[in-house]
Amino acid sequence: MLAQLLLSCLLLLLVAYIRRRREMRAFDPAIAQPLPAHLHVDAVEAFLERREAAVAPLRPGTRSTVTWEPSARHQQARLCVVFLHGWSASPEEIDPVDAEVASKLGAHLLRYRLTGHGLSPTERSALAMRDEARSRVLRTDASTALALGRLLGQRVVVIGCSTGGSLAMWLAAQPWARESLAAIVLISPAWQVAKFGTWMYNLLKWPLILAPRPIARNLMHALAGPTIRHNVNLSVEKEHARVWTHKYPSDCALNAIEIYCAVDVCLDCRTVQVPVLAFANPSDKTVCFHATKRKIRRMPAAVLEIINGSENSHVITGRLKSPSTVPYFTARIIDFVTASTQKV
């Protein structure tokens, strides 16, 4: 009787697994075409303002913003730099790297806030990250950011940090997105969670996202405790708490893990033709460095820069967490994007 019950459960999981993989690979017009018809470049800011007003209040500096290249204000530029931040972060995560890159390239800059992030108070954001920032919603966010980037620039450079890097690579796997991408820059890209270890993560990732949420939630609580807390530097705690949500339910991670699974399902690294520059720290305790190394090596037009000595091992650039690397990241990204766009 027990054997029959276990076999039935395995069969149900197998059916759910096949169905979910098909859903992840299927063309979804609502994701591929997320913007209102006939939206023009000069309406992008108003579009973003309406989106942010709908979930107000937001913490200062966490709104989606456009920084215009002065000579092409409210007009399409040659390039648009789109920044996608990581899980629990917000658009200023790597400031001023993305802003300096855009300025030197003569590009517009779009910083896009992911759903559920940056809300005020932080307790509200923690719950929204669990209940609203689901995989499909965040993939739609990435698609929306790219679509806005296409209005702002003839071609788009996507810079993604951590889970923002996962979303950037998910875009690279979509046939409807590839032609718009001039280059992708990945900063500590998230392919898998480091905490569980590779063997445990690979064993649990699909059961976690296929199981009914109450069961998956209890399993996450058993594995990671009910709450995830990130340590902060007390000297800059107020500034960090503005940009990051440092405390949230551990089952929020289910949403991020589903994004990583979607990337695995959709992306064949060997076929990625978009130029990719990745930065990663071998000491990263948040996402798996070795997974990044394996994935990048399979991409024909990808380069991996190994970063040692950044003040933070995960957020490895930006004035708030790793200021010493800002000049190097800025110069390296500019050189890479310049070389990549000149080849076209």
Sequence and secondary structure as in RCSB ss.txt:
>XXXX:A:sequence
MLAQLLLSCLLLLLVAYIRRRREMRAFDPAIAQPLPAHLHVDAVEAFLERREAAVAPLRPGTRSTVTWEPSARHQ
QARLCVVFLHGWSASPEEIDPVDAEVASKLGAHLLRYRLTGHGLSPTERSALAMRDEARSRVLRTDASTALALGR
LLGQRVVVIGCSTGGSLAMWLAAQPWARESLAAIVLISPAWQVAKFGTWMYNLLKWPLILAPRPIARNLMHALAG
PTIRHNVNLSVEKEHARVWTHKYPSDCALNAIEIYCAVDVCLDCRTVQVPVLAFANPSDKTVCFHATKRKIRRMP
AAVLEIINGSENSHVITGRLKSPSTVPYFTARIIDFVTASTQKV
>XXXX:A:secstr
 HHHHHHHHHHHHHHHHHHHHHHHHS  HHHHS S TT  GGGHHHHHHHHHHTT  B TT S EEE  GGGTTS
 EEEEEEEE  TT  TTTTTTHHHHHHHHHT EEEEE  TT SBSSHHHHHHHHHHT  HHHHHHHHHHHHHHHH
HHEEEEEEEEETHHHHHHHHHHT HHHHTTEEEEEEES  SSBSTT HHHHHHHHHHHHHS HHHHHHHHHHHH 
SEEE    GGGHHHHHHH   EEEGGGHHHHHHHHHHHHHH  GGG  S EEEEE TT SSB HHHHHHHHHH T
TEEEEE  S SSSSS SBTTTBGGGHHHHHHHHHHHHHHHHHT 
